[in-house]
């Protein structure tokens, strides 16, 4: 059993034209100290998974079926009052845009001490000392002077560092990081990724890293889940998913990223685009775009099955693995 | 080879002073932002020049200068041998340049049908007159970018991001341009869709002999697209040359930093040295070489003296260290 167990999680949005199933029976676990990367294109449901775990689904979205277990206890049925002491204290969150995450009217030091004092028993002085320590840990120069500065006085990269300090300051055991580097420039991106990895490693924190950037995942995560149309298409150790993916969607995704070290004439492309929630095709959701689809793919929906070193929701990949013709 | 667009020592400054009364009260002077600082390049017909850099480096300002949306503060831009301002004044030349924007959600009029969006340049430049001729041409353009003629009846909201970007490309092609400025055309798209658009743009270039000025922050996309490459930092092109040369042996310390910093799938399981520092404010750039606070090779000269371009093989590098052979 992991620190976080997600079992058959289904999230639905009731609309006037019927119920949309945004997440369809997804299951995965995160072990203590592990970094699980979640990738997929926009609309695949990766951010929604994170929101469901921290109990921040926007109404009318709701968990329709399945369970979320944190440290063995169910958290998907908790009321918002019951969830609040858990959120921040045991499960931290880092969001994409550092400007909207921070309160512009409160100094960063105050935001840190407030968070720590809400969750940990700390005197004012201890909280302040720790706030400075956290700002130093996330690499803000002259932390003791800048602790009283306001968010607008920091640059984008520095703000994201403050957000990371905020997410980690109550020493949570799990951090949900939703596109933490997407709003940043490449040279800053690498710094922030290294920071998240080093800090969570030294505190033994588990991380669910949601991003659309395969490069970020490749360098940070231990395991990867690839999402497509509200389902997990493939999950496995990062090396295997990146270098020898089993699912045709993952293969296409990896092939469509322009490489830095070699130049090709044409990128491999997956024709078409991901289906909208209201019109997910029968069988495997990927079958209309899939070059390997067989008749079975159009009738039955595949579950995750062993495909080499990974688990893939694909009949063809599973068949190849089972018959040893990989 | 014939050059389509040529920029000679082009600068663009913006006045970012506070209002005059506030300036008098606090006794401070005018402040100018040097968004683009003495940039020179030329783009031979049928090739792609890419400009790459982080936000605030001036690459989008160059894109706007190149199509005449901004006028240069200093220097000159020539389009097909004519000064840009006079080229813009002649419809026959003006229609030969067009632009593809970053955000396909903001660059298409939501109240117009796709056929009208695509036909607008045809009507504006009076390329075709008859209704039937225009309709035929629109169908042809939509097919060319991988949509169907029937899509012309729809509105932009009925399309996904990638399809919208195809509509933008069809619109850009409708004036039969030779030169397209593409400002981050794929950064709002998912990777699998990005691959479709990049393949489409390369196909169109080959079939129609288009010339591209391609602006992006994504080095791997740039590598895929460009013949020549310019790396921008705080308004200057710090390294410029054939793309393959620069990717094989990056010389400027900033280019090396950028190439080292990109998260890449080939780096799976390996860790790297994180680079430090951030881009300084372009309003008050550091003296000397603007990169010196982040540069591992900086010495006393770099802190006071602005470097000028030096030629190393086929590449122009703006760096004292490279010039002195310290790189």
Interface residues (C-beta under 8 A of the other chain):
Chain A: X41 X42 X155 X157 X158 X185 X186 X187 X188 X189 X190 X191 X193 X194 X195 X212 X213 X214 X215 X216 X218 X219 X220 X238 X239 X242 X243 X252 X253 X254 X255 X256 X257 X258 X259 X260 X261 X263 X264 X265 X266 X267 X268 X269 X270 X271 X273 X274
Chain B: X54 X55 X160 X161 X162 X163 X190 X191 X192 X193 X194 X195 X196 X198 X199 X202 X217 X218 X219 X220 X221 X223 X224 X244 X247 X257 X258 X259 X260 X261 X262 X263 X264 X265 X266 X267 X268 X269 X270 X271 X272 X274 X275 X276 X277 X278 X279
